[in-house]
Amino acid sequence: MNALGLKHRGSTLWIAAMIHRISGLALAIFLPVHFFVLSLAFHGGARLDSFLRWSDQPLVKFAEACLVFLLTVHLLGGLRVLIIENLNWHDGQKQLATLAAAVSAIVAFAFLVRVF
């Protein structure tokens, strides 16, 4: 137990909850950027084409894979919370959190392989 008596921090479920919150924040930050890029189409195709050429870089593709990972983690974490809050089922929550992370990593890797 640490000095504040918060021994739950660092447990699998606490980490899953923090990843869910952080992924939600990252997606909330990404959304306005996404809308800005979409708005480039309204200002002429040249600006959008220029951005799309820039987005063809490997680092941007990797960032897109990270975004897919965050989206999948957030989706699966939200489903886990819905199950915990609405069903009388609490066994195996740590395994669900680990499974959600594994599925998220597989989806992100599949996306990355498809893009490259």
Steps between C-alpha positions, in 0.01 A plus 500: 500500500638843415510804732149610404348156553415465130601140447248459216712722274703286269250216498386370163152650533632840611737503202211403268291788639787747453563383143128543430510858630823589320376353171181703537701818549724422203198435278337824619816690405515325162141575401539877439812432294304250295219750442756761395645264242153423369435874470797527264280341234269802516788737423603328181643167408859625484526557875352160578723330242804666653403375845432150370846490338652607832302229682661231284815509717587189704488692830147619424398143409641381832307775681184383321564146627537643852170680453332174395649338812362779721160478337485123547622524860238765574221299337588178681558682829158662468340162437677364807360784711150441362523133590629573850233763569200323350553128547551297813831373375832585660715188464777524246514880477879495493493248218254722311729799539795298372292362213390852406862616485599196293213543253582871471863424423401241238258741331761780497767264364264375227430861405871580493577198279218597264621862472863412429 
